[in-house]
Amino acid sequence: MDLTVPTNFPSGDRRTHLVVLVDRDGDVWRQVGVTPEGEPHMVCEAPQDPAEVDALEPYPWTPKAIRAWFSPVRTLGGAA
């Protein structure tokens, strides 16, 4: 399932829908904008492991990258 292309919105819905993901460690990733390529740009503001704060900052995290590094990933409201 591609989280960047939701299928449960009515046809013609043009509202902005921000992506929120939760990784295997329970870290919450929120969308803060889009990358130059148009993908959601995600940040984890408060990782469970404080040592990860500096490591997560410089990388332009996208849902695809988060799934690759921190799977399994689910949406904040349920299964992904």
Order of alpha helices (4+ residues) and beta strands (2+ residues): beta-beta-beta-alpha-alpha-beta
